[in-house]
Amino acid sequence: MPERDLPSEDYERIEDLVDFAPLKEALTEALETLSEDQRDATRLRVIDGLGYSEVADRLGCSEDNARQRVSRSL
């Protein structure tokens, strides 16, 4: 789906209306089931929003390996 450009007030209102606690708990539990390599790669790519080349640099692996770790974890 394409991203929608909303004013920050709309995002704030959405966050006020949605209870993210159960989602956060489920994601935390899911991340804990991953190997450390996969968990670190996923956090850097998905949560921190880094590109694969930067994920690879931070983890000391090839870009292909970083992609593989994220793909397997997801």
Number of C-alpha atoms within 10 A of each C-alpha: 3 4 5 6 8 8 8 9 9 11 12 10 10 11 11 10 9 8 10 10 9 9 10 11 11 11 11 11 11 13 18 11 11 16 12 12 13 21 19 19 27 25 15 21 20 12 9 11 12 15 14 19 16 15 25 20 12 13 16 11 12 14 17 11 16 27 20 14 20 21 12 10 18 13
